[in-house]
Amino acid sequence: MAIELRDVYKAFGSKEVLRGFSAEARDGETLVILGGSGSGKSVTLKHIVGLLEPDRGEVWVDGLRVDELDREGLFELRRNVGYVFQFAALFDSMTVAENVGMGLKRLTGVSKEDRLRRVEECLARVDMAGYGERLPAELSGGQKKRVGIARAIATEPRYILYDEPTTGLDPMTRAVIDELINRMKAELGVTGIVITHDMESAFRVADRFAMIHDGKQQFQGSPDEIRSSADPMVRAFIEGRPELIEEAE
């Protein structure tokens, strides 16, 4: 598996967030992780890039056990993992081009000319050519998300993690961002993990689903399998019908 979490536990003080969660993303696919607010979706992503260490369990990326990597190993890992933050997380004092090129500055052997060319290529790939000199304040919410994706692909990663990529967007813009996620997979061959509670968006991008509930894996399978699941918790979530849980109890 390209990315795998094995029986991961994580608590913050007395609050147990992950309680033996397992999931796997196969090479070249987009895995969508579902779960309610506070279920541990963002915590899961942070484990994948080594921002958090599990209390128990294992996290594997590209054959490397993330929770055992040293500082240098984590730096190398993060070069291969692009991260698209929930609210784009652009630096307001920097231009669009400077935001996109941030990760490239950390790479040795990349000239200024090559860096500028790569930034232009990435902006063009997300349909933002010509916006490099603008500031984030001059962009719409959807444009900021596009710039966030351009920044994530600038270092040519093998993996991209998307943290609630369609949050706060109107339906048409959500569809545009979903199309970009699919385009990154098709054109760049990246493996993606998307966390979301937007089911319409999820079905547009997912090759497979995993669902977190009560800190554990409630479901993992294909779009067809989740649609046909008889699990009341799964059905309640994807159909927006909490009464199904009450009926099951």
PyMOL commands that set and color helices and strands:
alter all, ss='L'
color gray80, all
select helices_A, chain A and resi 41-48+66-68+71-79+96-100+102-105+112-125+136-138+141-153+171-188+199-205+223-227+232-239+243-248
alter helices_A, ss='H'
color red, helices_A
select strands_A, chain A and resi 3-12+15-25+30-34+56-61+64-65+81-84+159-163+191-196+208-213+216-221
alter strands_A, ss='S'
color yellow, strands_A
deselect
rebuild
show_as cartoon
